[in-house]
Amino acid sequence: MLTLCANEHAIDGAWLRSRFGAVIERTVNELNGVSCLALEDVAPAKKQIIASRSFGQPVLTIDELGESVSNYMMRAAEKLRRQNSVCEAIQVFVQTNLFKASDRQYSNGVVVPLPNASCDTRLLIRAALFGLAQIYRPGYYYKKAGVILQGISGARAEQQLLFTPYGDGAAMMRTLDNLNQRLGKGAVSIASAGTRNDWAMKRERKTPDYTTNWEDIPVARAN
């Protein structure tokens, strides 16, 4: 039987490693207050951000695809700003349902470089819709679309202030993020994202958010 001791009587690490292996040695050291795993105070910024989801029902038109791509880009851009970064290019992709053999199949994607690195949702959506127009083909039942932010780097103040066709984009995006944080996700959005979103994934069978939503916490009643 292996007994854990106080620090002054701790089992020799070399003996533990030779007898039980490195995992047990680290476990005993951690329990004795000796840190073996380095923890990062701040998670490193992501080098690539992806926003994608399957549709709740097949999508035929470019207008509906445009709504979905705009929504995904809004989500990705918000994550980009949250880590104080900008991106140099975006990729947009679409695909049909590969598991439905009776349907015609098609998938494609395109990378759209940006004139200047940016985190402005409006500019990123504009680039994504331009890319979507290049790869969209009529007559297909699309099952999924998405966007990928590429060439991510730390934001610089001059990029935010000088290189945007919409004026002070940084101030506008801060206002957008603050409103959505205060009023709820999606309270303020871009017009191209639409309002009905009939293509969105169905959530009738979604697992309740037991740990993050008061409304979903189970209630036990005793008679």
Secondary structure as UniProt FT lines:
FT   HELIX           7..9
FT   HELIX           13..20
FT   HELIX           22..31
FT   TURN            32..33
FT   STRAND          49..59
FT   HELIX           62..82
FT   TURN            83..84
FT   STRAND          85..96
FT   TURN            98..99
FT   TURN            101..102
FT   STRAND          107..118
FT   HELIX           121..135
FT   TURN            138..139
FT   STRAND          142..150
FT   STRAND          153..154
FT   HELIX           157..162
FT   TURN            165..166
FT   HELIX           169..183
FT   TURN            185..186
FT   HELIX           191..193
FT   TURN            198..199
FT   TURN            204..205
FT   TURN            210..212
FT   HELIX           214..216
//
